[in-house]
């Protein structure tokens, strides 16, 4: 779960990272500071004196030379230079609120509100990105391109990305869509930046056709999303959920639904979208780009209607770029093992290791088992390993493997490994074959089988065991039950990682990560009182967010405790410990 706001612990860390880590002292008013020679020098002086300065007159006097240097070099006001300096110190991954800024300066929010126009100016000049969300306070993030310019000692001037080819254009569009999905930007920023991309590349067929359609703003965004899904994700089907993810306003979403269903939306009227035919009837909430739209908009990709209707290549793969980054907390033993796995799964290291194993006549494949109680972070760890090592994830749908007809289940599992083998050979980086909740398929084989279902399961298991012997890629399985694991499978897992009950410190960190508004004291109290897994704590956090949306007020600790009690299915003191 990504945090929209900084916790007190995070803010304290940022303050400690300032160069001298001292609050401003008015007794040093007469101390002369050397004139900066570059942008970072000026920023360094400002941030070291800004922490807990209270925005006093003495503070402004002490950093006037640095503020004057920044404002002159960057052509901005001194207040803009001050705010930019603090933002640079917080970093590009930090969600900045007015409360964060007030806390950093150790001043009232009123003083910060007086700087609102300066913040808006930084947004207009694209030093900052604004993220407005219905359920939360407006946040700001530092634009990474602005940081790069400052590091190079240059003012940041937004340069339109012109001269792109069609593939490069959609790479940039996909970055924007991911940023919108993860609430790194808001819909207005997305609309502005995508429009700039398209208008700056009018030489492309897509951009010309897009402009010729002359769509309303909301429909432009839907079209961009639909084209991105087809180009970058091989996904031709556009659902209302896909559309809803683009917008914050419920009234906008409702109106779009109504107009599309009624056929009055211009995307329907201009033959850009059409209802998806499903089993000889029209599906009312699933749509696709028309043949005309594919030809006119995506002709540079060779996408035609026949392509759209064909089975999508590698559609069962989750790309690492589509996995959302999450912070996970482990006990020391788990941390060491996961860190080791991450290192060896890095492409260069993995290629070297597998080659040396092959040269020694050993099996090249890596099979790993993650086991532990539910909610301990096994599945999420697999996802984050895939993301961090740049590997796609081929997740096995175990229920779809087993078939009621004789022999079909065995064919399904063979086809599964055949597809994976092809991917290992064709992809530049071998994907991960992921068996989640593998209890039902890696269980102990039956002896003296009579029932057809037992014979089928034994046959499946024997095929998997054989495939694991010749595996050349990476297989990871997760399970809650190791007692039922067949010993033959156990021997074939080179790495076995147990996800145990978290320590008190880890649980406290999880609480603060999931609910940033909690103080360290309250987080410690909750961690001691409730032996919850990370999954359970996330449930509480979701309830807390829902309560915030409904009431408009941050739930109290007492309310959070009520959520905790409701989460317990039995007496807390007697619950079996589970971790994250």
SVG drawing of the C-alpha trace seen along z (x, -y; Angstrom):
<svg xmlns="http://www.w3.org/2000/svg" viewBox="-29 -41 61 91">
<polyline fill="none" stroke="black" stroke-width="0.4" points="0.0,0.0 1.6,-3.2 1.7,-6.1 0.2,-9.5 1.6,-11.3 4.8,-11.3 4.8,-9.8 6.4,-11.7 9.3,-9.2 9.8,-10.0 9.8,-13.7 12.3,-13.3 14.6,-11.3 14.4,-14.1 15.3,-16.7 18.3,-14.5 19.5,-14.4 20.0,-18.1 23.7,-18.9 24.3,-20.3 21.1,-19.0 20.5,-22.0 17.5,-24.3 18.2,-27.9 19.5,-30.0 18.9,-33.8 22.1,-34.4 23.9,-33.5 22.3,-36.4 25.6,-38.2 27.4,-35.1 28.2,-35.7 27.7,-32.9 29.9,-32.6 28.4,-33.4 27.2,-30.1 29.0,-29.0 26.4,-26.6 22.7,-25.7 23.3,-22.8 25.6,-24.9 22.8,-27.4 20.2,-24.7 22.5,-23.1 22.9,-26.3 19.1,-26.9 18.0,-23.4 20.5,-23.2 19.1,-26.4 15.5,-25.9 14.8,-22.9 12.8,-24.2 13.6,-27.8 10.0,-29.0 10.4,-31.2 11.7,-33.9 13.1,-37.2 16.5,-36.1 16.4,-32.9 15.6,-34.9 18.4,-37.2 20.9,-34.4 20.2,-32.7 19.5,-35.9 22.7,-35.5 21.7,-31.9 18.1,-32.8 19.2,-35.7 21.6,-33.4 18.8,-30.8 16.2,-33.4 18.5,-35.1 19.8,-31.8 16.3,-30.2 14.4,-33.4 11.9,-32.9 11.0,-34.7 12.9,-34.1 10.0,-32.2 9.8,-30.0 13.5,-29.3 13.0,-28.4 10.2,-26.0 12.1,-24.4 15.1,-23.9 13.0,-22.1 11.4,-20.0 14.8,-19.0 15.8,-17.9 12.7,-15.7 13.3,-14.0 11.3,-12.8 9.6,-9.9 8.2,-12.0 4.5,-13.1 4.7,-16.7 1.7,-18.4 1.3,-21.8 1.4,-20.1 4.8,-18.5 6.2,-21.9 4.8,-23.5 6.3,-20.7 9.7,-21.1 9.9,-24.8 8.3,-24.3 5.8,-27.1 2.0,-27.4 0.1,-26.3 -1.1,-29.9 2.5,-30.9 2.7,-28.1 -0.7,-29.0 0.7,-32.5 3.2,-30.7 0.4,-28.9 0.9,-31.2 4.6,-30.4 3.8,-26.7 1.4,-27.1 4.1,-28.9 6.5,-26.0 3.7,-23.7 3.2,-25.9 6.9,-25.8 6.9,-22.0 9.3,-21.9 6.5,-20.3 3.7,-18.0 0.3,-18.5 -1.8,-15.5 -5.4,-16.2 -7.3,-13.3 -10.9,-13.2 -10.2,-11.4 -6.9,-13.2 -5.2,-16.5 -3.5,-17.8 0.0,-16.6 3.1,-17.6 6.0,-15.7 9.3,-16.9 9.7,-16.4 12.7,-14.2 13.7,-16.2 13.9,-19.3 16.3,-17.5 18.5,-16.4 18.7,-20.0 19.7,-21.3 22.3,-18.6 23.8,-19.8 23.7,-23.4 21.1,-24.5 17.7,-26.1 14.9,-23.7 13.1,-24.5 10.4,-22.1 11.3,-20.9 8.6,-19.3 9.6,-15.8 9.4,-16.2 10.8,-14.0 9.6,-10.8 8.7,-7.7 5.4,-5.9 6.9,-3.4 8.7,-6.1 5.5,-8.2 3.6,-5.3 6.4,-4.6 6.1,-8.1 2.2,-7.8 2.5,-4.6 4.7,-6.2 2.1,-8.9 -0.7,-6.3 1.3,-4.4 1.9,-7.6 -1.8,-8.4 -2.7,-4.8 -0.3,-5.1 -1.5,-8.6 1.8,-10.2 0.0,-12.7 -3.6,-13.7 -5.9,-13.7 -5.3,-17.3 -1.6,-16.8 -2.0,-13.7 -4.2,-15.5 -1.8,-18.4 1.3,-16.3 -0.2,-13.8 -1.6,-16.7 1.8,-18.3 3.4,-15.0 0.9,-14.5 1.0,-18.1 4.8,-18.0 4.8,-15.0 2.3,-16.0 4.4,-14.1 3.0,-10.8 0.0,-9.1 -1.5,-8.7 -1.1,-12.3 -2.7,-13.5 -5.7,-11.2 -6.1,-12.1 -6.2,-15.8 -8.6,-15.2 -11.1,-13.5 -11.5,-16.8 -12.7,-15.0 -13.9,-16.5 -11.3,-16.4 -12.6,-13.4 -13.0,-11.4 -9.5,-12.2 -8.2,-10.6 -10.4,-7.5 -9.0,-7.1 -5.4,-7.5 -6.0,-4.8 -7.6,-2.4 -4.8,-2.8 -2.2,-2.4 -3.8,0.8 -3.7,2.3 -0.2,1.1 1.6,1.6 -0.4,4.4 -1.9,6.4 -5.2,5.8 -8.0,4.9 -10.9,4.9 -11.9,1.6 -14.2,1.9 -15.9,-0.6 -13.4,0.2 -10.6,-0.9 -12.5,-4.2 -13.3,-4.8 -9.6,-4.5 -8.9,-7.6 -11.2,-9.9 -11.8,-11.1 -15.2,-12.7 -18.2,-10.4 -20.4,-12.7 -18.0,-12.6 -17.8,-8.8 -21.6,-8.4 -22.2,-10.7 -19.6,-8.9 -21.2,-5.5 -24.7,-6.8 -23.5,-8.4 -21.5,-5.4 -24.4,-3.0 -26.9,-5.2 -24.6,-5.5 -24.6,-9.3 -20.9,-9.5 -18.8,-10.9 -16.4,-8.0 -19.3,-5.8 -20.8,-8.2 -17.5,-8.8 -16.9,-5.0 -13.9,-5.0 -15.2,-2.5 -17.8,0.2 -19.4,2.7 -17.5,6.0 -19.5,8.9 -19.5,11.8 -21.2,15.1 -23.4,13.5 -24.6,10.6 -23.4,7.2 -21.7,6.9 -22.9,3.6 -19.9,2.8 -17.0,4.1 -15.7,2.1 -13.0,2.3 -11.5,0.0 -13.2,0.3 -11.5,1.5 -11.5,-2.1 -9.8,-3.4 -7.2,-0.7 -6.3,-1.6 -6.3,-5.3 -4.8,-5.7 -2.5,-2.7 -1.5,-1.9 2.2,-2.6 2.1,0.5 0.6,2.6 -2.5,3.1 -5.6,4.2 -8.8,5.7 -7.5,9.2 -4.7,8.5 -7.0,7.3 -9.2,10.4 -6.2,12.7 -5.0,14.2 -2.7,11.7 0.9,12.8 2.1,13.4 -1.2,12.1 -0.7,14.2 2.5,12.4 2.7,9.6 5.4,7.2 7.7,5.8 6.8,2.3 3.2,3.0 4.0,4.2 3.5,1.5 6.4,0.9 5.7,1.7 7.8,1.6 8.0,4.9 9.2,5.6 11.0,8.9 12.6,10.5 16.5,10.5 16.6,14.2 14.0,13.6 15.7,10.3 19.0,12.0 17.5,14.8 15.3,12.5 18.3,10.1 20.4,13.0 17.7,14.2 17.3,10.7 21.0,10.5 21.2,13.9 18.1,13.2 19.6,10.0 20.0,10.8 23.8,10.5 24.4,12.5 21.8,15.1 23.4,15.7 26.8,16.1 25.6,18.5 23.6,20.7 26.5,20.9 28.9,22.0 26.3,24.6 26.0,25.9 29.7,26.1 29.9,28.2 27.2,30.6 24.6,29.3 20.9,28.3 20.6,24.7 17.1,24.0 16.2,22.4 13.2,23.6 12.2,21.7 9.6,22.3 8.1,19.6 6.2,21.0 4.4,19.6 1.1,18.5 -1.4,16.5 -0.8,12.8 3.0,13.0 4.0,11.4 4.9,14.5 3.0,13.5 4.0,9.8 7.6,10.8 7.5,12.7 6.0,9.7 8.6,7.3 11.4,9.7 10.1,9.8 9.9,6.0 13.3,5.4 15.0,7.9 13.2,6.8 11.5,10.1 8.0,10.8 5.8,13.0 3.9,16.0 1.4,16.9 -0.2,20.3 -4.0,20.6 -4.1,23.9 -7.8,24.3 -7.7,24.0 -5.1,26.9 -7.4,29.5 -10.0,30.8 -12.8,33.3 -12.0,35.1 -9.5,37.9 -6.0,36.9 -6.8,33.2 -5.2,32.1 -2.0,33.8 -2.1,32.0 -2.7,28.7 0.3,28.9 2.5,30.0 1.3,27.1 2.0,24.8 5.7,25.8 6.0,25.8 4.8,22.2 7.2,21.3 10.1,23.0 9.3,20.9 9.3,17.7 12.7,18.6 14.1,19.1 12.5,16.0 12.6,13.4 15.8,11.5 15.3,12.0 13.8,15.3 10.4,14.7 9.4,16.2 7.0,19.2 4.8,18.5 2.7,21.2 0.7,19.2 -1.0,21.2 0.4,24.4 -0.9,26.6 -3.3,28.4 -0.8,29.4 2.4,30.0 0.8,32.2 1.8,35.7 1.1,38.3 -1.5,41.0 -0.5,44.6 -2.5,47.6 -4.8,45.2 -8.2,46.4 -10.1,43.2 -9.6,41.5 -9.1,38.1 -6.2,39.5 -4.6,41.0 -5.0,37.7 -3.3,35.7 -0.5,38.2 0.1,37.9 0.2,34.1 2.7,34.2 4.9,36.6 5.0,34.3 5.8,31.3 8.6,33.3 10.1,34.2 9.8,30.6 11.6,29.3 14.5,31.6 15.1,30.0 14.0,26.5 16.2,23.8 14.3,20.8 13.0,19.7 10.1,21.4 8.7,20.0 5.9,21.6 4.1,20.4 2.3,22.5 0.7,22.1 0.9,25.9 4.3,27.6 3.1,30.6 1.3,31.9 4.3,31.2 5.6,34.2 9.2,34.9 10.1,35.3 9.1,31.7 10.9,30.5 14.2,31.9 13.8,30.0 13.5,26.6 17.0,25.2 15.9,22.3 13.3,22.6 12.3,19.4 10.1,19.5 8.0,16.4 7.6,16.3 5.8,14.1 7.2,10.6 9.0,9.0 7.4,6.2 9.6,3.7 8.5,5.0 4.8,4.9 5.2,1.3 6.9,0.4 4.0,2.0 1.4,0.0 3.1,-3.2 3.6,-2.4 0.0,-1.5 -1.4,-4.3 1.1,-7.2 -1.1,-9.4 -0.3,-7.1 2.3,-8.4 5.2,-6.1 3.6,-5.6 0.2,-4.6 1.8,-2.3 3.9,-0.6 0.8,-0.2 -1.2,1.4 1.7,3.7 1.9,5.0 -1.9,5.3 -2.7,7.2 -0.7,10.0 -1.8,9.2 -0.2,10.1 0.6,7.5 -2.5,8.5 -4.7,7.9 -3.1,4.6 -3.8,3.6 -7.4,4.6 -7.5,2.1 -5.9,-0.5 -8.5,-0.1 -11.3,-0.4 -9.6,-3.6 -9.4,-5.0 -13.1,-4.2 -14.1,-5.9 -12.1,-9.0 -13.9,-9.1 -17.3,-8.8 -16.8,-11.1 -14.2,-13.5 -12.3,-13.1 -9.2,-11.1 -10.4,-8.1 -9.2,-8.3 -7.0,-5.7 -10.1,-4.5 -11.9,-3.9 -8.9,-2.0 -8.9,0.2 -12.6,1.0 -11.6,2.0 -8.9,4.2 -11.4,5.9 -13.7,6.6 -10.7,8.1 -10.2,10.7 -12.2,13.9 -11.3,15.1 -9.7,13.8 -6.5,11.8 -4.4,13.4 -5.2,16.9 -4.9,16.3 -2.2,18.2 0.6,15.8 0.9,14.9 3.3,12.5 3.9,10.3"/>
</svg>
